[in-house]
Amino acid sequence: MYAAHHQLVLRYCYRRLGDLEYARELTQETFVVAWRRRRDAPEPAAPWLYGIARRVLADHWRTRRARPVTVPVAESTDAGAEDGGFDAVSLAQDLRQAFIRLSEPDREILRLVTWEELDLAAVAQVLGCSRTAAGVRLFRARRRLHQLMDTPPPVRVRPVPTSVRGGAL
């Protein structure tokens, strides 16, 4: 199981942490937990391991008291090579901005489907919910992402003082 799934779990952790050393540590921790629970391992084992890794990562973030740092949606290195290269880069930037504005649960389900290439049954196993609930969560996450793609990010403007006294701010 370790040989067959180590790289998958390592990539899963790295994509969520953005730090290869922490990803390696948490991958090892995931397999320690999997070893202890090996009698519970289903076939296929990858979604089960992703579920364990997800909980290991949650423990990591809780102990660090920090929000998860995620690797942004991968950029295409050959976006300019095809017709409309500028449009492809613009779309990737818009997608990245919209993705960042999603809630963490929405980002996670989209990552599981796109990055980890899991089907709904496997996503449900990772998230610890029914296949139907995973389908609803995925539908809603996609809908929110689409809405954010159509809505520009809020612009933060500093308030201007209404009066200036003595010529100094």
Kinemage of the C-alpha trace (Angstrom):
@kinemage 1
@onewidth
@group {chain A} dominant
@subgroup {mainchain}
@vectorlist {calphas} color= white
{ca met a 1} P 0.000 0.000 0.000
{ca tyr a 2} L 2.823 2.384 0.859
{ca ala a 3} L 4.641 1.856 -2.432
{ca ala a 4} L 1.461 2.155 -4.472
{ca his a 5} L 0.095 5.287 -2.813
{ca his a 6} L 2.990 7.221 -1.294
{ca gln a 7} L 3.328 9.677 -4.201
{ca leu a 8} L -0.437 10.294 -4.320
{ca val a 9} L -0.595 11.144 -0.630
{ca leu a 10} L 2.586 13.252 -0.823
{ca arg a 11} L 1.122 15.299 -3.700
{ca tyr a 12} L -2.165 15.636 -1.804
{ca cys a 13} L -0.353 17.062 1.235
{ca tyr a 14} L 2.005 19.255 -0.793
{ca arg a 15} L -0.826 20.857 -2.734
{ca arg a 16} L -2.442 21.922 0.506
{ca leu a 17} L 0.695 22.997 2.353
{ca gly a 18} L 2.989 24.381 -0.313
{ca asp a 19} L 5.973 23.144 1.730
{ca leu a 20} L 7.612 19.900 0.640
{ca glu a 21} L 9.242 19.120 4.008
{ca tyr a 22} L 5.971 19.474 5.939
{ca ala a 23} L 4.227 17.499 3.216
{ca arg a 24} L 6.741 14.651 3.651
{ca glu a 25} L 6.282 14.662 7.427
{ca leu a 26} L 2.507 14.624 7.194
{ca thr a 27} L 2.597 11.929 4.521
{ca gln a 28} L 4.624 9.733 6.865
{ca glu a 29} L 2.199 10.483 9.680
{ca thr a 30} L -0.675 9.507 7.364
{ca phe a 31} L 0.913 6.131 6.699
{ca val a 32} L 1.560 5.572 10.408
{ca val a 33} L -2.164 6.042 11.043
{ca ala a 34} L -2.979 3.839 8.040
{ca trp a 35} L -0.677 1.115 9.375
{ca arg a 36} L -2.483 1.144 12.722
{ca arg a 37} L -5.852 0.967 10.958
{ca arg a 38} L -4.761 -1.381 8.157
{ca arg a 39} L -7.536 -3.865 8.927
{ca asp a 40} L -10.066 -1.150 8.018
{ca ala a 41} L -8.464 -0.413 4.634
{ca pro a 42} L -10.942 -0.753 1.777
{ca glu a 43} L -10.224 -1.285 -1.907
{ca pro a 44} L -9.401 1.027 -3.506
{ca ala a 45} L -7.302 2.462 -0.706
{ca ala a 46} L -6.490 5.913 -2.170
{ca pro a 47} L -9.708 7.678 -1.017
{ca trp a 48} L -9.323 6.124 2.428
{ca leu a 49} L -5.731 7.409 2.609
{ca tyr a 50} L -6.858 10.864 1.431
{ca gly a 51} L -9.396 10.864 4.265
{ca ile a 52} L -6.670 10.038 6.776
{ca ala a 53} L -4.373 12.687 5.261
{ca arg a 54} L -7.181 15.230 5.447
{ca arg a 55} L -7.566 14.626 9.189
{ca val a 56} L -3.779 14.672 9.720
{ca leu a 57} L -3.639 18.031 7.905
{ca ala a 58} L -6.523 19.365 9.993
{ca asp a 59} L -4.646 18.393 13.158
{ca his a 60} L -1.523 20.083 11.766
{ca trp a 61} L -3.404 23.328 11.056
{ca arg a 62} L -5.105 23.242 14.443
{ca thr a 63} L -1.834 22.853 16.286
{ca arg a 64} L -0.190 25.611 14.244
{ca arg a 65} L -3.207 27.900 14.736
{ca ala a 66} L -2.849 29.017 11.145
{ca arg a 67} L -5.114 28.850 8.160
{ca pro a 68} L -4.042 26.338 5.548
{ca val a 69} L -1.698 27.683 2.928
{ca thr a 70} L -2.626 26.203 -0.401
{ca val a 71} L -0.779 26.092 -3.623
{ca pro a 72} L -2.734 28.225 -6.105
{ca val a 73} L -4.396 26.706 -9.128
{ca ala a 74} L -1.557 25.563 -11.362
{ca glu a 75} L -0.578 27.967 -14.082
{ca ser a 76} L -0.263 26.714 -17.615
{ca thr a 77} L 3.296 27.157 -18.818
{ca asp a 78} L 2.217 27.176 -22.437
{ca ala a 79} L -0.819 29.465 -22.167
{ca gly a 80} L 0.581 31.793 -24.815
{ca ala a 81} L 1.324 28.986 -27.234
{ca glu a 82} L -2.281 28.523 -28.325
{ca asp a 83} L -4.512 31.009 -30.053
{ca gly a 84} L -5.882 33.495 -27.554
{ca gly a 85} L -2.925 33.113 -25.189
{ca phe a 86} L -3.717 36.422 -23.509
{ca asp a 87} L -7.296 35.298 -22.911
{ca ala a 88} L -6.057 32.035 -21.396
{ca val a 89} L -3.777 33.893 -18.983
{ca ser a 90} L -6.560 36.315 -18.095
{ca leu a 91} L -8.962 33.427 -17.495
{ca ala a 92} L -6.393 31.656 -15.287
{ca gln a 93} L -5.939 34.821 -13.212
{ca asp a 94} L -9.705 35.281 -12.871
{ca leu a 95} L -10.066 31.634 -11.880
{ca arg a 96} L -7.285 31.921 -9.298
{ca gln a 97} L -8.873 35.022 -7.750
{ca ala a 98} L -12.308 33.407 -7.632
{ca phe a 99} L -10.866 30.177 -6.207
{ca ile a 100} L -9.131 32.081 -3.399
{ca arg a 101} L -12.411 33.786 -2.473
{ca leu a 102} L -14.213 30.440 -2.043
{ca ser a 103} L -14.621 28.914 1.410
{ca glu a 104} L -12.136 26.204 2.388
{ca pro a 105} L -14.759 23.394 2.139
{ca asp a 106} L -15.621 24.509 -1.406
{ca arg a 107} L -11.947 24.676 -2.379
{ca glu a 108} L -11.310 21.229 -0.897
{ca ile a 109} L -14.071 19.472 -2.820
{ca leu a 110} L -12.963 21.144 -6.050
{ca arg a 111} L -9.351 20.083 -5.357
{ca leu a 112} L -10.404 16.494 -4.742
{ca val a 113} L -12.253 16.355 -8.052
{ca thr a 114} L -9.736 18.260 -10.176
{ca trp a 115} L -6.294 17.772 -8.621
{ca glu a 116} L -6.772 14.311 -7.150
{ca glu a 117} L -9.117 13.229 -9.993
{ca leu a 118} L -11.495 11.393 -7.658
{ca asp a 119} L -15.023 10.384 -8.594
{ca leu a 120} L -17.994 11.256 -6.362
{ca ala a 121} L -17.909 7.973 -4.467
{ca ala a 122} L -14.253 8.492 -3.562
{ca val a 123} L -14.846 12.164 -2.688
{ca ala a 124} L -17.664 11.077 -0.383
{ca gln a 125} L -15.335 8.591 1.296
{ca val a 126} L -12.646 11.261 1.811
{ca leu a 127} L -15.134 13.780 3.228
{ca gly a 128} L -16.973 11.206 5.336
{ca cys a 129} L -20.382 11.839 3.770
{ca ser a 130} L -22.785 10.123 1.388
{ca arg a 131} L -22.291 10.151 -2.358
{ca thr a 132} L -25.419 12.285 -2.698
{ca ala a 133} L -24.124 14.842 -0.180
{ca ala a 134} L -20.789 14.977 -2.009
{ca gly a 135} L -22.632 15.572 -5.279
{ca val a 136} L -24.629 18.412 -3.764
{ca arg a 137} L -21.495 19.959 -2.233
{ca leu a 138} L -19.679 19.737 -5.560
{ca phe a 139} L -22.611 21.267 -7.444
{ca arg a 140} L -22.816 24.153 -4.974
{ca ala a 141} L -19.057 24.728 -4.977
{ca arg a 142} L -19.014 24.868 -8.770
{ca arg a 143} L -21.977 27.247 -8.781
{ca arg a 144} L -20.286 29.553 -6.239
{ca leu a 145} L -17.049 29.464 -8.247
{ca his a 146} L -18.968 30.389 -11.380
{ca gln a 147} L -20.674 33.269 -9.545
{ca leu a 148} L -17.335 34.536 -8.246
{ca met a 149} L -15.897 34.387 -11.759
{ca asp a 150} L -18.671 36.781 -12.831
{ca thr a 151} L -18.242 39.086 -9.826
{ca pro a 152} L -15.135 41.258 -9.518
{ca pro a 153} L -13.329 41.087 -6.172
{ca pro a 154} L -14.220 43.850 -3.724
{ca val a 155} L -12.012 46.906 -3.876
{ca arg a 156} L -10.734 48.142 -0.542
{ca val a 157} L -10.612 51.910 -0.315
{ca arg a 158} L -9.165 53.847 2.585
{ca pro a 159} L -11.493 56.509 3.932
{ca val a 160} L -10.372 60.036 3.245
{ca pro a 161} L -10.428 62.381 6.267
{ca thr a 162} L -13.355 64.758 5.993
{ca ser a 163} L -11.424 67.685 7.335
{ca val a 164} L -7.795 68.589 7.676
{ca arg a 165} L -6.919 70.785 10.660
{ca gly a 166} L -3.737 72.734 10.973
{ca gly a 167} L -2.577 71.649 7.522
{ca ala a 168} L -1.354 68.247 8.781
{ca leu a 169} L -2.922 64.837 8.570
